[in-house]
Amino acid sequence: MAKTFLCRVSALDHHPEMVKHAIKRFQQANLSIDLYEHSIEELPFDDNSFDLIIAESTTAITDIQKSLSEFYRVLKLKGTLLSIDMTAETSLDSASKKEIMNFYHLRELLKCNPNG
């Protein structure tokens, strides 16, 4: 986004290893991106700071209500949230659901509703 749209970008990840890899990628691409090692459940940004938030493979592994509240807090009035997360497309039996939730440390398993 920083390269394509020439906009200011902030990136955030809670895992130190992912932050380390991101720093390396940003440096190799010669990109000036503000990078934070922090949780999306308590964003380190002021209210009404962002026009756009893209949350990829993050929201589902947090306390979703806390994360959504933080997204809402830091988005500008006409801001946009694009959340791309894992969902279950079909009904799962209890054992499969429990296995997936335990493996990914999920509090809940989001269901896909293709019909809106």
N, CA, C and O atoms as CSV, one atom per row, in Angstrom:
chain,resi,resn,atom,element,x,y,z
A,1,MET,N,N,0.815,-1.188,0.000
A,1,MET,CA,C,0.000,0.000,0.000
A,1,MET,C,C,0.862,1.256,0.000
A,1,MET,O,O,0.571,2.218,-0.710
A,2,ALA,N,N,1.924,1.240,0.802
A,2,ALA,CA,C,2.797,2.410,0.879
A,2,ALA,C,C,3.414,2.714,-0.480
A,2,ALA,O,O,3.526,3.877,-0.867
A,3,LYS,N,N,3.811,1.685,-1.196
A,3,LYS,CA,C,4.459,1.861,-2.503
A,3,LYS,C,C,3.440,2.200,-3.585
A,3,LYS,O,O,3.681,3.082,-4.409
A,4,THR,N,N,2.313,1.510,-3.589
A,4,THR,CA,C,1.310,1.696,-4.635
A,4,THR,C,C,0.564,3.022,-4.508
A,4,THR,O,O,0.356,3.716,-5.503
A,5,PHE,N,N,0.160,3.374,-3.285
A,5,PHE,CA,C,-0.678,4.547,-3.086
A,5,PHE,C,C,0.074,5.748,-2.513
A,5,PHE,O,O,-0.504,6.818,-2.322
A,6,LEU,N,N,1.373,5.560,-2.241
A,6,LEU,CA,C,2.197,6.638,-1.691
A,6,LEU,C,C,1.534,7.283,-0.474
A,6,LEU,O,O,1.454,8.506,-0.359
A,7,CYS,N,N,1.066,6.431,0.421
A,7,CYS,CA,C,0.397,6.904,1.626
A,7,CYS,C,C,1.195,6.484,2.860
A,7,CYS,O,O,2.078,5.628,2.792
A,8,ARG,N,N,0.869,7.095,3.961
A,8,ARG,CA,C,1.503,6.731,5.228
A,8,ARG,C,C,0.870,5.432,5.723
A,8,ARG,O,O,-0.354,5.308,5.775
A,9,VAL,N,N,1.713,4.468,6.084
A,9,VAL,CA,C,1.235,3.167,6.540
A,9,VAL,C,C,1.811,2.858,7.911
A,9,VAL,O,O,2.995,3.069,8.176
A,10,SER,N,N,0.945,2.353,8.769
A,10,SER,CA,C,1.370,1.830,10.066
A,10,SER,C,C,1.050,0.346,10.073
A,10,SER,O,O,-0.025,-0.065,9.636
A,11,ALA,N,N,1.975,-0.452,10.563
A,11,ALA,CA,C,1.772,-1.900,10.648
A,11,ALA,C,C,1.910,-2.320,12.101
A,11,ALA,O,O,2.656,-1.715,12.871
A,12,LEU,N,N,1.183,-3.358,12.460
A,12,LEU,CA,C,1.183,-3.806,13.846
A,12,LEU,C,C,1.101,-5.324,13.878
A,12,LEU,O,O,0.329,-5.931,13.136
A,13,ASP,N,N,1.901,-5.928,14.741
A,13,ASP,CA,C,1.818,-7.370,14.981
A,13,ASP,C,C,2.170,-7.608,16.436
A,13,ASP,O,O,3.001,-6.905,17.011
A,14,HIS,N,N,1.537,-8.594,17.018
A,14,HIS,CA,C,1.767,-8.883,18.434
A,14,HIS,C,C,2.931,-9.849,18.642
A,14,HIS,O,O,3.476,-9.939,19.742
A,15,HIS,N,N,3.307,-10.562,17.598
A,15,HIS,CA,C,4.341,-11.588,17.722
A,15,HIS,C,C,5.711,-11.015,17.371
A,15,HIS,O,O,5.894,-10.508,16.264
A,16,PRO,N,N,6.680,-11.082,18.291
A,16,PRO,CA,C,8.003,-10.495,18.049
A,16,PRO,C,C,8.704,-11.019,16.797
A,16,PRO,O,O,9.391,-10.259,16.115
A,17,GLU,N,N,8.545,-12.282,16.491
A,17,GLU,CA,C,9.198,-12.858,15.316
A,17,GLU,C,C,8.614,-12.284,14.025
A,17,GLU,O,O,9.346,-12.038,13.066
A,18,MET,N,N,7.310,-12.074,14.001
A,18,MET,CA,C,6.668,-11.485,12.828
A,18,MET,C,C,7.116,-10.030,12.648
A,18,MET,O,O,7.307,-9.570,11.523
A,19,VAL,N,N,7.279,-9.319,13.748
A,19,VAL,CA,C,7.760,-7.936,13.682
A,19,VAL,C,C,9.174,-7.907,13.117
A,19,VAL,O,O,9.505,-7.057,12.290
A,20,LYS,N,N,9.998,-8.835,13.566
A,20,LYS,CA,C,11.376,-8.926,13.080
A,20,LYS,C,C,11.407,-9.151,11.563
A,20,LYS,O,O,12.177,-8.503,10.854
A,21,HIS,N,N,10.581,-10.055,11.077
A,21,HIS,CA,C,10.524,-10.331,9.642
A,21,HIS,C,C,9.985,-9.125,8.869
A,21,HIS,O,O,10.459,-8.820,7.775
A,22,ALA,N,N,9.000,-8.448,9.441
A,22,ALA,CA,C,8.435,-7.274,8.773
A,22,ALA,C,C,9.472,-6.168,8.642
A,22,ALA,O,O,9.564,-5.527,7.596
A,23,ILE,N,N,10.249,-5.940,9.688
A,23,ILE,CA,C,11.305,-4.920,9.640
A,23,ILE,C,C,12.249,-5.213,8.480
A,23,ILE,O,O,12.605,-4.317,7.715
A,24,LYS,N,N,12.645,-6.459,8.359
A,24,LYS,CA,C,13.565,-6.864,7.290
A,24,LYS,C,C,12.946,-6.621,5.911
A,24,LYS,O,O,13.602,-6.080,5.021
A,25,ARG,N,N,11.682,-7.022,5.733
A,25,ARG,CA,C,11.002,-6.830,4.444
A,25,ARG,C,C,10.855,-5.349,4.109
A,25,ARG,O,O,11.065,-4.949,2.964
A,26,PHE,N,N,10.499,-4.539,5.092
A,26,PHE,CA,C,10.334,-3.108,4.850
A,26,PHE,C,C,11.662,-2.468,4.466
A,26,PHE,O,O,11.715,-1.618,3.577
A,27,GLN,N,N,12.733,-2.880,5.139
A,27,GLN,CA,C,14.057,-2.330,4.824
A,27,GLN,C,C,14.490,-2.742,3.421
A,27,GLN,O,O,14.999,-1.915,2.664
A,28,GLN,N,N,14.293,-4.010,3.067
A,28,GLN,CA,C,14.678,-4.492,1.737
A,28,GLN,C,C,13.909,-3.777,0.622
A,28,GLN,O,O,14.437,-3.567,-0.470
A,29,ALA,N,N,12.676,-3.413,0.905
A,29,ALA,CA,C,11.850,-2.725,-0.088
A,29,ALA,C,C,12.013,-1.205,-0.007
A,29,ALA,O,O,11.384,-0.463,-0.761
A,30,ASN,N,N,12.867,-0.755,0.916
A,30,ASN,CA,C,13.112,0.673,1.110
A,30,ASN,C,C,11.813,1.432,1.394
A,30,ASN,O,O,11.555,2.486,0.814
A,31,LEU,N,N,11.003,0.874,2.295
A,31,LEU,CA,C,9.725,1.474,2.661
A,31,LEU,C,C,9.803,2.069,4.063
A,31,LEU,O,O,10.347,1.456,4.981
A,32,SER,N,N,9.262,3.245,4.211
A,32,SER,CA,C,9.188,3.890,5.512
A,32,SER,C,C,7.805,3.611,6.105
A,32,SER,O,O,6.844,4.331,5.837
A,33,ILE,N,N,7.725,2.568,6.904
A,33,ILE,CA,C,6.465,2.151,7.516
A,33,ILE,C,C,6.650,2.133,9.025
A,33,ILE,O,O,7.614,1.564,9.537
A,34,ASP,N,N,5.710,2.766,9.737
A,34,ASP,CA,C,5.728,2.740,11.195
A,34,ASP,C,C,5.287,1.356,11.646
A,34,ASP,O,O,4.185,0.917,11.319
A,35,LEU,N,N,6.137,0.671,12.392
A,35,LEU,CA,C,5.851,-0.700,12.806
A,35,LEU,C,C,5.770,-0.777,14.320
A,35,LEU,O,O,6.630,-0.251,15.026
A,36,TYR,N,N,4.726,-1.441,14.815
A,36,TYR,CA,C,4.475,-1.551,16.247
A,36,TYR,C,C,4.332,-3.015,16.637
A,36,TYR,O,O,3.682,-3.794,15.940
A,37,GLU,N,N,4.940,-3.376,17.747
A,37,GLU,CA,C,4.723,-4.694,18.342
A,37,GLU,C,C,3.705,-4.502,19.456
A,37,GLU,O,O,4.030,-4.071,20.563
A,38,HIS,N,N,2.451,-4.839,19.125
A,38,HIS,CA,C,1.371,-4.545,20.057
A,38,HIS,C,C,0.150,-5.378,19.711
A,38,HIS,O,O,0.066,-5.941,18.620
A,39,SER,N,N,-0.796,-5.458,20.634
A,39,SER,CA,C,-2.036,-6.193,20.438
A,39,SER,C,C,-3.099,-5.293,19.827
A,39,SER,O,O,-3.161,-4.101,20.129
A,40,ILE,N,N,-3.938,-5.866,18.965
A,40,ILE,CA,C,-5.042,-5.090,18.408
A,40,ILE,C,C,-6.159,-4.886,19.434
A,40,ILE,O,O,-7.077,-4.097,19.208
A,41,GLU,N,N,-6.079,-5.594,20.554
A,41,GLU,CA,C,-7.079,-5.417,21.606
A,41,GLU,C,C,-6.864,-4.115,22.384
A,41,GLU,O,O,-7.770,-3.648,23.074
A,42,GLU,N,N,-5.682,-3.539,22.274
A,42,GLU,CA,C,-5.349,-2.257,22.918
A,42,GLU,C,C,-4.408,-1.501,21.990
A,42,GLU,O,O,-3.198,-1.465,22.212
A,43,LEU,N,N,-4.968,-0.902,20.959
A,43,LEU,CA,C,-4.163,-0.246,19.937
A,43,LEU,C,C,-3.447,0.993,20.489
A,43,LEU,O,O,-4.037,1.771,21.239
A,44,PRO,N,N,-2.181,1.171,20.119
A,44,PRO,CA,C,-1.388,2.291,20.628
A,44,PRO,C,C,-1.551,3.575,19.805
A,44,PRO,O,O,-0.584,4.305,19.588
A,45,PHE,N,N,-2.768,3.841,19.353
A,45,PHE,CA,C,-3.019,4.985,18.492
A,45,PHE,C,C,-4.107,5.869,19.081
A,45,PHE,O,O,-4.942,5.414,19.862
A,46,ASP,N,N,-4.083,7.129,18.697
A,46,ASP,CA,C,-5.105,8.081,19.138
A,46,ASP,C,C,-6.446,7.769,18.476
A,46,ASP,O,O,-6.504,7.113,17.436
A,47,ASP,N,N,-7.511,8.247,19.094
A,47,ASP,CA,C,-8.842,8.136,18.513
A,47,ASP,C,C,-8.859,8.816,17.145
A,47,ASP,O,O,-8.145,9.792,16.915
A,48,ASN,N,N,-9.675,8.290,16.251
A,48,ASN,CA,C,-9.900,8.903,14.935
A,48,ASN,C,C,-8.607,9.109,14.148
A,48,ASN,O,O,-8.415,10.167,13.550
A,49,SER,N,N,-7.732,8.128,14.140
A,49,SER,CA,C,-6.421,8.250,13.500
A,49,SER,C,C,-6.357,7.725,12.070
A,49,SER,O,O,-5.512,8.173,11.295
A,50,PHE,N,N,-7.224,6.790,11.701
A,50,PHE,CA,C,-7.038,6.075,10.436
A,50,PHE,C,C,-8.241,6.173,9.506
A,50,PHE,O,O,-9.393,6.150,9.939
A,51,ASP,N,N,-7.939,6.283,8.222
A,51,ASP,CA,C,-8.964,6.232,7.186
A,51,ASP,C,C,-9.315,4.793,6.841
A,51,ASP,O,O,-10.451,4.493,6.475
A,52,LEU,N,N,-8.336,3.907,6.961
A,52,LEU,CA,C,-8.505,2.508,6.562
A,52,LEU,C,C,-7.720,1.602,7.508
A,52,LEU,O,O,-6.570,1.879,7.846
A,53,ILE,N,N,-8.360,0.525,7.922
A,53,ILE,CA,C,-7.678,-0.528,8.682
A,53,ILE,C,C,-7.883,-1.826,7.915
A,53,ILE,O,O,-9.007,-2.191,7.571
A,54,ILE,N,N,-6.784,-2.512,7.653
A,54,ILE,CA,C,-6.848,-3.853,7.085
A,54,ILE,C,C,-6.325,-4.801,8.152
A,54,ILE,O,O,-5.154,-4.744,8.527
A,55,ALA,N,N,-7.185,-5.659,8.631
A,55,ALA,CA,C,-6.825,-6.642,9.644
A,55,ALA,C,C,-6.868,-8.016,8.984
A,55,ALA,O,O,-7.941,-8.513,8.642
A,56,GLU,N,N,-5.712,-8.619,8.807
A,56,GLU,CA,C,-5.648,-9.900,8.106
A,56,GLU,C,C,-5.195,-11.006,9.041
A,56,GLU,O,O,-4.094,-10.959,9.591
A,57,SER,N,N,-6.049,-11.996,9.216
A,57,SER,CA,C,-5.746,-13.176,10.042
A,57,SER,C,C,-5.357,-12.787,11.461
A,57,SER,O,O,-4.421,-13.343,12.036
A,58,THR,N,N,-6.087,-11.823,12.020
A,58,THR,CA,C,-5.765,-11.359,13.369
A,58,THR,C,C,-6.977,-11.318,14.291
A,58,THR,O,O,-6.898,-11.778,15.430
A,59,THR,N,N,-8.059,-10.792,13.835
A,59,THR,CA,C,-9.204,-10.523,14.706
A,59,THR,C,C,-9.739,-11.794,15.349
A,59,THR,O,O,-10.082,-11.783,16.531
A,60,ALA,N,N,-9.818,-12.870,14.612
A,60,ALA,CA,C,-10.400,-14.116,15.121
A,60,ALA,C,C,-9.609,-14.729,16.268
A,60,ALA,O,O,-10.165,-15.510,17.040
A,61,ILE,N,N,-8.338,-14.399,16.401
A,61,ILE,CA,C,-7.528,-14.993,17.476
A,61,ILE,C,C,-7.404,-14.057,18.674
A,61,ILE,O,O,-6.541,-14.244,19.531
A,62,THR,N,N,-8.273,-13.049,18.727
A,62,THR,CA,C,-8.283,-12.120,19.852
A,62,THR,C,C,-9.653,-12.153,20.512
A,62,THR,O,O,-10.535,-12.904,20.095
A,63,ASP,N,N,-9.823,-11.341,21.537
A,63,ASP,CA,C,-11.153,-11.087,22.075
A,63,ASP,C,C,-11.802,-10.170,21.040
A,63,ASP,O,O,-11.508,-8.976,20.996
A,64,ILE,N,N,-12.672,-10.718,20.219
A,64,ILE,CA,C,-13.197,-10.023,19.052
A,64,ILE,C,C,-13.885,-8.717,19.430
A,64,ILE,O,O,-13.711,-7.708,18.747
A,65,GLN,N,N,-14.655,-8.723,20.497
A,65,GLN,CA,C,-15.350,-7.496,20.901
A,65,GLN,C,C,-14.368,-6.384,21.262
A,65,GLN,O,O,-14.588,-5.224,20.912
A,66,LYS,N,N,-13.279,-6.735,21.965
A,66,LYS,CA,C,-12.260,-5.737,22.301
A,66,LYS,C,C,-11.598,-5.199,21.040
A,66,LYS,O,O,-11.401,-3.992,20.900
A,67,SER,N,N,-11.258,-6.096,20.129
A,67,SER,CA,C,-10.588,-5.686,18.893
A,67,SER,C,C,-11.486,-4.791,18.049
A,67,SER,O,O,-11.035,-3.764,17.542
A,68,LEU,N,N,-12.758,-5.170,17.893
A,68,LEU,CA,C,-13.678,-4.352,17.106
A,68,LEU,C,C,-13.881,-2.983,17.745
A,68,LEU,O,O,-13.982,-1.973,17.049
A,69,SER,N,N,-13.938,-2.957,19.051
A,69,SER,CA,C,-14.069,-1.687,19.765
A,69,SER,C,C,-12.856,-0.792,19.513
A,69,SER,O,O,-13.000,0.416,19.331
A,70,GLU,N,N,-11.669,-1.383,19.503
A,70,GLU,CA,C,-10.453,-0.622,19.227
A,70,GLU,C,C,-10.400,-0.146,17.781
A,70,GLU,O,O,-9.995,0.986,17.514
A,71,PHE,N,N,-10.803,-0.998,16.854
A,71,PHE,CA,C,-10.859,-0.578,15.451
A,71,PHE,C,C,-11.785,0.634,15.313
A,71,PHE,O,O,-11.440,1.620,14.662
A,72,TYR,N,N,-12.948,0.546,15.927
A,72,TYR,CA,C,-13.923,1.634,15.870
A,72,TYR,C,C,-13.339,2.914,16.480
A,72,TYR,O,O,-13.526,4.006,15.943
A,73,ARG,N,N,-12.648,2.771,17.579
A,73,ARG,CA,C,-12.070,3.926,18.277
A,73,ARG,C,C,-11.054,4.663,17.416
A,73,ARG,O,O,-11.058,5.893,17.382
A,74,VAL,N,N,-10.189,3.940,16.722
A,74,VAL,CA,C,-9.102,4.582,15.977
A,74,VAL,C,C,-9.470,4.956,14.539
A,74,VAL,O,O,-8.735,5.696,13.885
A,75,LEU,N,N,-10.593,4.454,14.050
A,75,LEU,CA,C,-11.035,4.822,12.702
A,75,LEU,C,C,-11.654,6.211,12.703
A,75,LEU,O,O,-12.343,6.595,13.648
A,76,LYS,N,N,-11.401,6.962,11.631
A,76,LYS,CA,C,-12.069,8.243,11.442
A,76,LYS,C,C,-13.552,7.983,11.160
A,76,LYS,O,O,-13.944,6.857,10.855
A,77,LEU,N,N,-14.356,9.017,11.264
A,77,LEU,CA,C,-15.805,8.889,11.127
A,77,LEU,C,C,-16.231,8.138,9.862
A,77,LEU,O,O,-17.114,7.283,9.927
A,78,LYS,N,N,-15.635,8.434,8.747
A,78,LYS,CA,C,-15.987,7.757,7.486
A,78,LYS,C,C,-14.953,6.684,7.126
A,78,LYS,O,O,-14.827,6.308,5.960
A,79,GLY,N,N,-14.211,6.189,8.134
A,79,GLY,CA,C,-13.172,5.194,7.908
A,79,GLY,C,C,-13.741,3.837,7.542
A,79,GLY,O,O,-14.934,3.580,7.705
A,80,THR,N,N,-12.864,2.969,7.043
A,80,THR,CA,C,-13.260,1.638,6.588
A,80,THR,C,C,-12.415,0.571,7.280
A,80,THR,O,O,-11.198,0.708,7.405
A,81,LEU,N,N,-13.073,-0.476,7.721
A,81,LEU,CA,C,-12.399,-1.647,8.275
A,81,LEU,C,C,-12.566,-2.792,7.292
A,81,LEU,O,O,-13.685,-3.135,6.911
A,82,LEU,N,N,-11.450,-3.382,6.884
A,82,LEU,CA,C,-11.463,-4.581,6.059
A,82,LEU,C,C,-10.823,-5.681,6.901
A,82,LEU,O,O,-9.612,-5.684,7.121
A,83,SER,N,N,-11.648,-6.611,7.366
A,83,SER,CA,C,-11.155,-7.699,8.210
A,83,SER,C,C,-11.222,-8.999,7.418
A,83,SER,O,O,-12.287,-9.422,6.968
A,84,ILE,N,N,-10.062,-9.617,7.260
A,84,ILE,CA,C,-9.954,-10.868,6.506
A,84,ILE,C,C,-9.521,-11.945,7.500
A,84,ILE,O,O,-8.361,-11.997,7.908
A,85,ASP,N,N,-10.456,-12.792,7.879
A,85,ASP,CA,C,-10.160,-13.792,8.897
A,85,ASP,C,C,-10.687,-15.160,8.501
A,85,ASP,O,O,-11.535,-15.299,7.620
A,86,MET,N,N,-10.155,-16.158,9.179
A,86,MET,CA,C,-10.570,-17.539,8.979
A,86,MET,C,C,-12.019,-17.702,9.435
A,86,MET,O,O,-12.399,-17.222,10.502
A,87,THR,N,N,-12.814,-18.376,8.627
A,87,THR,CA,C,-14.184,-18.705,8.999
A,87,THR,C,C,-14.470,-20.155,8.635
A,87,THR,O,O,-13.801,-20.742,7.785
A,88,ALA,N,N,-15.459,-20.711,9.283
A,88,ALA,CA,C,-15.920,-22.065,8.949
A,88,ALA,C,C,-17.037,-21.919,7.925
A,88,ALA,O,O,-18.034,-21.245,8.186
A,89,GLU,N,N,-16.880,-22.542,6.764
A,89,GLU,CA,C,-17.885,-22.435,5.707
A,89,GLU,C,C,-19.030,-23.426,5.875
A,89,GLU,O,O,-20.109,-23.227,5.319
A,90,THR,N,N,-18.806,-24.475,6.625
A,90,THR,CA,C,-19.849,-25.464,6.849
A,90,THR,C,C,-19.954,-25.730,8.339
A,90,THR,O,O,-19.065,-25.383,9.117
A,91,SER,N,N,-21.049,-26.347,8.714
A,91,SER,CA,C,-21.203,-26.720,10.115
A,91,SER,C,C,-20.197,-27.810,10.465
A,91,SER,O,O,-20.007,-28.760,9.706
A,92,LEU,N,N,-19.569,-27.669,11.597
A,92,LEU,CA,C,-18.579,-28.646,12.041
A,92,LEU,C,C,-19.127,-29.431,13.217
A,92,LEU,O,O,-19.901,-28.909,14.019
A,93,ASP,N,N,-18.724,-30.680,13.316
A,93,ASP,CA,C,-19.091,-31.447,14.494
A,93,ASP,C,C,-18.301,-30.895,15.681
A,93,ASP,O,O,-17.291,-30.217,15.496
A,94,SER,N,N,-18.754,-31.179,16.875
A,94,SER,CA,C,-18.151,-30.621,18.095
A,94,SER,C,C,-16.670,-30.933,18.228
A,94,SER,O,O,-15.889,-30.069,18.627
A,95,ALA,N,N,-16.275,-32.152,17.901
A,95,ALA,CA,C,-14.874,-32.558,18.034
A,95,ALA,C,C,-13.977,-31.756,17.081
A,95,ALA,O,O,-12.905,-31.296,17.475
A,96,SER,N,N,-14.414,-31.592,15.839
A,96,SER,CA,C,-13.628,-30.827,14.858
A,96,SER,C,C,-13.538,-29.365,15.260
A,96,SER,O,O,-12.474,-28.752,15.170
A,97,LYS,N,N,-14.653,-28.814,15.703
A,97,LYS,CA,C,-14.676,-27.414,16.135
A,97,LYS,C,C,-13.713,-27.211,17.309
A,97,LYS,O,O,-12.952,-26.244,17.330
A,98,LYS,N,N,-13.748,-28.110,18.269
A,98,LYS,CA,C,-12.877,-28.006,19.437
A,98,LYS,C,C,-11.406,-28.120,19.036
A,98,LYS,O,O,-10.563,-27.383,19.546
A,99,GLU,N,N,-11.101,-29.040,18.125
A,99,GLU,CA,C,-9.725,-29.232,17.662
A,99,GLU,C,C,-9.186,-27.966,16.986
A,99,GLU,O,O,-8.061,-27.545,17.259
A,100,ILE,N,N,-9.977,-27.373,16.119
A,100,ILE,CA,C,-9.566,-26.146,15.423
A,100,ILE,C,C,-9.376,-25.008,16.413
A,100,ILE,O,O,-8.386,-24.279,16.349
A,101,MET,N,N,-10.329,-24.858,17.329
A,101,MET,CA,C,-10.243,-23.771,18.309
A,101,MET,C,C,-9.023,-23.935,19.210
A,101,MET,O,O,-8.354,-22.952,19.528
A,102,ASN,N,N,-8.732,-25.151,19.618
A,102,ASN,CA,C,-7.555,-25.395,20.456
A,102,ASN,C,C,-6.256,-25.145,19.689
A,102,ASN,O,O,-5.324,-24.540,20.219
A,103,PHE,N,N,-6.197,-25.606,18.456
A,103,PHE,CA,C,-4.984,-25.451,17.645
A,103,PHE,C,C,-4.648,-23.982,17.426
A,103,PHE,O,O,-3.488,-23.585,17.544
A,104,TYR,N,N,-5.671,-23.159,17.103
A,104,TYR,CA,C,-5.452,-21.750,16.807
A,104,TYR,C,C,-5.653,-20.840,18.023
A,104,TYR,O,O,-5.538,-19.620,17.910
A,105,HIS,N,N,-5.951,-21.424,19.172
A,105,HIS,CA,C,-6.194,-20.665,20.401
A,105,HIS,C,C,-7.320,-19.649,20.216
A,105,HIS,O,O,-7.195,-18.488,20.605
A,106,LEU,N,N,-8.421,-20.104,19.616
A,106,LEU,CA,C,-9.568,-19.238,19.345
A,106,LEU,C,C,-10.547,-19.254,20.504
A,106,LEU,O,O,-10.739,-20.283,21.152
A,107,ARG,N,N,-11.164,-18.110,20.761
A,107,ARG,CA,C,-12.222,-18.030,21.763
A,107,ARG,C,C,-13.556,-18.450,21.159
A,107,ARG,O,O,-14.432,-18.979,21.843
A,108,GLU,N,N,-13.688,-18.196,19.845
A,108,GLU,CA,C,-14.873,-18.625,19.109
A,108,GLU,C,C,-14.491,-18.866,17.662
A,108,GLU,O,O,-13.482,-18.345,17.186
A,109,LEU,N,N,-15.280,-19.641,16.969
A,109,LEU,CA,C,-15.035,-19.941,15.573
A,109,LEU,C,C,-16.096,-19.215,14.747
A,109,LEU,O,O,-17.288,-19.502,14.851
A,110,LEU,N,N,-15.642,-18.282,13.937
A,110,LEU,CA,C,-16.556,-17.484,13.123
A,110,LEU,C,C,-17.126,-18.342,11.997
A,110,LEU,O,O,-16.434,-19.191,11.436
A,111,LYS,N,N,-18.388,-18.109,11.679
A,111,LYS,CA,C,-19.041,-18.847,10.603
A,111,LYS,C,C,-19.198,-17.949,9.394
A,111,LYS,O,O,-19.522,-16.768,9.514
A,112,CYS,N,N,-18.967,-18.519,8.244
A,112,CYS,CA,C,-19.137,-17.810,6.975
A,112,CYS,C,C,-20.614,-17.848,6.607
A,112,CYS,O,O,-21.251,-18.900,6.660
A,113,ASN,N,N,-21.152,-16.685,6.233
A,113,ASN,CA,C,-22.533,-16.630,5.773
A,113,ASN,C,C,-22.522,-16.017,4.382
A,113,ASN,O,O,-22.626,-14.798,4.249
A,114,PRO,N,N,-22.397,-16.845,3.329
A,114,PRO,CA,C,-22.279,-16.318,1.956
A,114,PRO,C,C,-23.534,-15.593,1.481
A,114,PRO,O,O,-23.484,-14.868,0.488
A,115,ASN,N,N,-24.653,-15.774,2.168
A,115,ASN,CA,C,-25.898,-15.127,1.739
A,115,ASN,C,C,-26.135,-13.797,2.460
A,115,ASN,O,O,-27.190,-13.182,2.304
A,116,GLY,N,N,-25.145,-13.355,3.253
A,116,GLY,CA,C,-25.270,-12.075,3.945
A,116,GLY,C,C,-25.998,-12.268,5.203
A,116,GLY,O,O,-26.214,-11.309,5.944
